[in-house]
Amino acid sequence: MTFFSQQFMVNFYEQAFMIPSRFAVDSMRTLKFFVMFLRDPRIEVAVDFHNLEGARVTFQAVYDDANSTGVVDGKMSEFETRMTKTRLPGDWLYMDSNQGWDLFFSNHMPVVEHGLFDAFLDGMALFMLYEDDAEDVRDYERFPGAKPRIGVTSSGLPRTAIKLMGNIPKMNYSKFATLGDAIIALADPANRDKFDNYNSIVAEVLVKLKESGRITTVEQLADAFIADLNRMRFTGLPRDDFNRLIRDALIATTKDPAFIDHGATLEKMVELSKQRGLDISQLRYATMDNTLWFPDWVGPGGPEDFHWQTVNPPGFTVRPWVAPR
């Protein structure tokens, strides 16, 4: 029996590879039944390097004005211990191997610390994993020692997120060719009551955010939603047009930042797309383009500048041919 399916595709380049993972909506609901078999799970995803003494490691969340890095020397420094107490890396993770090559990870997961989506991960402890210990041994290792070991570790289950997955409006999503087609179907007023449970679960989190003073206006709510969503790549509509569509629809249909009527918001999105000459049915899917780069060097600007280059690549504009006079 298949509980949950996930497609992964890896794009290989000369000095990088990208994993643009995308999720199928109809598989999200079945995930609820899979997690029923789990009790206090612990997940660790890490890369265990060997013989990288002298390598320097850091990530955006701990990289400050002093350009702080951890140095691989077989023992944990104060800064390296701080790295392990950080929940999420930020936009990037960087390692200078000290052997003529660098490693740079571009993180496009739509979850950032204290962001809107992060608030729905209650019940799950999530931390960066970093170990610099020459004596550490794992059962599965061929080469003993963490020199270094880098990754992420989690424990527990994100209860609210799981409840949301189990309460996605019931429809035959497999019949929709695009994400836009699904939005149009969900926007039908006849399906409005299918969002009741979903709306209530989201409201439980939004009420807490409002009471804590983190999100107190509808505009703040819309901006927080766009900030997280913008970390993903949506195909079929220009990003700026899509972002404005979501923001304007959310503001137009939401009076209290503690409650979103998702059905009404989707209906407004479809209405606005028609007014603006946008074909929302062309919105195909969203991917998280997490990329691992292997540059010879990140350049004199350091990892922050290299990250800027990866998200602002050279572009071009195709214009009609004009014959010379």
C-alpha positions in Angstrom: 0.0 0.0 0.0 1.3 3.4 -1.0 0.9 5.9 1.9 2.8 8.8 0.4 4.7 9.5 -2.8 7.3 12.2 -3.6 9.0 12.9 -6.9 12.6 14.0 -6.9 14.6 15.1 -9.9 18.2 15.9 -9.9 19.7 18.4 -12.4 23.5 18.0 -12.8 25.7 20.9 -13.9 29.4 21.3 -14.3 29.9 22.7 -10.8 26.5 22.1 -9.1 23.4 19.9 -8.9 19.9 21.0 -8.2 17.0 19.1 -6.6 13.8 20.9 -7.6 11.3 18.9 -5.5 7.6 19.4 -5.9 4.7 18.0 -4.0 1.4 16.6 -5.3 -1.6 18.0 -3.5 -3.4 14.6 -3.5 -0.5 13.0 -1.8 -0.5 15.5 1.1 -3.8 14.1 2.5 -2.5 10.5 2.6 0.6 11.7 4.6 -1.8 12.0 7.6 -2.3 8.3 7.7 1.4 7.5 7.3 2.3 9.6 10.4 -0.3 7.7 12.5 2.3 4.9 12.7 5.0 7.2 14.1 5.6 8.0 17.7 8.2 10.7 18.6 10.3 10.2 15.5 13.8 11.5 15.2 15.2 12.3 11.8 18.8 13.1 11.0 20.0 14.1 7.5 23.8 14.8 7.4 26.9 14.6 5.3 29.9 13.0 7.1 33.1 14.4 5.6 36.5 12.8 6.1 39.9 14.4 6.6 38.9 18.1 6.1 41.1 19.5 8.8 41.4 23.3 8.4 38.1 23.6 6.5 35.9 26.6 7.4 32.1 26.2 7.8 29.3 28.7 8.4 25.7 29.5 7.4 23.7 32.6 7.0 21.9 32.5 10.3 25.2 32.7 12.3 27.3 34.6 9.8 27.8 38.1 11.3 29.8 41.2 10.6 32.9 39.4 11.9 32.5 36.8 9.1 32.4 34.1 11.7 33.2 30.5 10.7 33.9 27.2 12.4 37.3 25.7 11.8 37.5 21.9 11.5 40.2 20.8 14.0 38.7 17.9 15.8 37.1 19.8 18.7 34.1 22.0 19.1 34.7 25.8 19.6 32.2 28.2 21.2 31.1 29.3 17.8 30.6 25.8 16.5 28.5 25.0 19.6 26.4 28.0 18.7 25.9 26.6 15.3 24.3 23.4 16.7 21.8 25.6 18.7 20.5 27.3 15.6 17.2 26.0 14.2 17.5 26.8 10.5 20.5 27.8 8.3 19.0 30.8 6.5 19.4 31.1 2.8 22.7 29.3 2.5 25.4 27.1 4.0 29.0 27.4 3.1 32.2 25.3 3.5 35.7 26.2 2.3 37.4 22.8 2.2 40.9 24.3 2.5 41.8 21.9 -0.3 41.1 23.9 -3.4 37.3 23.6 -3.6 34.3 25.1 -1.9 30.8 23.8 -1.1 27.8 26.1 -1.1 24.2 25.1 -0.5 21.4 27.4 -1.6 18.3 26.8 0.6 14.9 27.4 -0.9 12.7 25.6 1.7 9.7 27.9 2.3 10.4 27.9 6.1 12.5 30.5 7.9 12.9 30.9 11.6 10.1 33.1 13.0 8.4 33.2 9.6 4.7 32.5 9.0 5.0 28.9 7.9 7.4 28.2 10.8 4.6 28.9 13.2 2.8 25.8 11.9 5.6 23.4 12.8 4.7 23.3 16.5 5.4 20.0 18.1 8.6 19.4 16.1 12.1 20.4 17.4 14.4 21.3 14.5 18.1 22.2 14.7 21.2 22.4 12.6 23.6 19.5 13.1 27.3 20.3 13.2 29.9 18.0 14.7 33.7 18.5 14.8 35.0 15.5 16.7 37.8 13.3 15.6 36.8 10.6 18.0 33.1 10.4 17.2 32.0 7.1 15.7 28.7 6.0 14.1 27.8 2.3 13.5 27.4 2.9 9.8 30.8 4.6 9.2 33.6 3.3 7.2 35.9 6.1 8.5 35.5 7.1 12.1 35.3 10.7 13.2 33.2 13.7 12.4 35.6 15.9 10.4 33.1 17.5 10.0 29.5 16.2 10.0 27.0 18.7 8.7 23.2 18.5 8.4 19.9 18.9 10.2 18.1 17.0 12.9 14.5 17.0 14.0 12.4 15.2 16.6 8.7 15.1 17.2 5.9 15.8 14.7 4.6 19.1 13.4 1.0 18.5 14.6 -0.6 21.6 13.1 0.9 21.0 9.7 -0.2 17.4 9.8 -3.7 18.4 10.7 -3.8 20.8 7.8 -2.6 18.1 5.4 -5.4 15.9 6.5 -8.0 18.6 6.1 -7.2 19.8 2.6 -10.6 20.0 0.8 -11.5 16.6 -0.6 -11.5 16.6 -4.4 -10.2 14.4 -7.2 -7.0 16.5 -7.7 -5.6 13.9 -10.2 -8.0 15.2 -12.9 -6.5 18.7 -12.8 -3.7 19.3 -15.3 -2.2 22.3 -13.5 -2.2 23.9 -10.1 -4.2 26.8 -11.6 -6.9 24.4 -12.6 -7.1 23.2 -9.0 -7.3 26.8 -7.8 -10.2 27.5 -10.1 -12.1 24.5 -8.9 -11.5 25.2 -5.3 -12.6 28.9 -5.9 -16.1 27.7 -6.8 -18.5 29.1 -4.2 -20.1 25.6 -4.1 -16.9 24.3 -2.5 -16.7 27.0 0.2 -17.8 24.7 3.1 -15.0 22.3 2.3 -12.6 24.8 3.8 -14.3 25.0 7.2 -12.0 22.7 9.1 -8.9 24.0 7.2 -9.8 27.6 8.1 -10.3 26.7 11.8 -6.9 25.0 12.1 -5.1 27.9 10.5 -7.0 30.3 12.7 -5.7 28.6 15.9 -2.1 29.6 14.8 -3.0 33.1 13.6 -4.8 34.0 16.8 -1.6 33.2 18.7 0.5 35.3 16.3 -1.9 38.2 16.7 -1.9 37.9 20.5 1.9 37.8 20.7 2.1 40.9 18.5 4.0 39.2 15.7 1.2 39.7 13.1 -1.4 42.3 14.0 -2.6 43.6 10.6 -3.9 42.0 7.4 -1.0 43.7 5.5 1.6 42.1 7.8 -0.1 38.7 7.3 -0.1 39.1 3.5 3.6 40.2 3.5 4.6 37.3 5.8 2.8 34.8 3.5 4.5 36.2 0.4 7.9 36.2 2.0 7.8 32.5 2.7 6.0 31.6 -0.6 8.5 33.6 -2.5 11.3 31.2 -1.6 9.7 28.7 -4.0 9.6 28.9 -7.8 6.2 28.9 -9.4 6.0 28.3 -13.2 3.4 29.5 -15.6 2.9 33.1 -14.3 5.4 35.9 -13.8 6.5 35.9 -10.1 5.6 39.6 -9.5 2.1 39.2 -11.1 1.5 36.0 -9.0 2.6 37.7 -5.8 0.4 40.7 -6.3 -2.5 38.5 -7.1 -2.2 36.6 -3.8 -1.5 39.7 -1.7 -4.4 41.8 -3.2 -6.8 38.8 -2.9 -5.8 38.1 0.7 -6.2 41.8 1.8 -9.5 42.2 0.0 -11.1 39.1 1.6 -9.5 39.3 5.1 -10.8 41.7 7.8 -9.0 40.2 10.8 -5.4 38.8 10.6 -6.5 36.0 13.0 -8.8 34.5 10.3 -8.4 33.7 6.6 -11.4 32.5 4.5 -9.3 30.5 2.1 -12.2 29.7 -0.3 -13.1 33.4 -0.6 -9.4 34.3 -1.1 -9.1 31.8 -4.0 -12.3 33.1 -5.5 -10.9 36.6 -5.4 -7.7 35.5 -7.0 -9.6 34.0 -9.9 -11.6 37.2 -10.2 -8.6 39.5 -10.1 -6.7 37.3 -12.6 -9.5 37.8 -15.2 -9.5 41.6 -14.6 -5.7 41.7 -15.1 -5.6 39.6 -18.2 -3.8 36.7 -16.4 -4.6 33.1 -17.3 -4.4 31.5 -13.8 -4.9 28.0 -15.3 -1.3 28.3 -16.7 0.1 28.2 -13.1 1.5 24.7 -13.3 3.4 23.8 -10.1 5.8 25.0 -7.5 9.3 23.7 -6.8 11.9 24.2 -4.1 15.1 24.6 -6.1 17.6 23.6 -3.4 21.0 23.6 -5.0 24.4 22.3 -4.0 27.3 24.2 -5.7 30.9 23.2 -5.9 32.7 26.4 -6.9 36.5 26.7 -7.0 36.0 29.8 -4.9 33.0 31.9 -3.9 34.9 35.1 -4.8 36.2 38.1 -2.9 32.7 39.1 -1.8 32.4 35.9 0.3 29.3 33.6 0.6 26.8 36.5 0.9 27.9 37.9 -2.5 27.9 34.4 -4.0 24.4 33.8 -2.8 23.3 37.1 -4.4 24.8 35.9 -7.7 22.9 32.6 -7.6 19.5 34.3 -7.1 20.3 37.1 -9.6 21.7 35.3 -12.6 22.5 37.0 -15.9 19.3 37.5 -17.9 18.4 38.3 -21.5 15.6 39.8 -23.5 14.5 38.4 -26.8 13.5 41.2 -29.3 12.2 40.9 -32.8 14.8 41.1 -35.5 15.1 44.5 -37.1 16.9 44.6 -40.4 19.7 47.1 -40.6 19.1 50.1 -42.9 
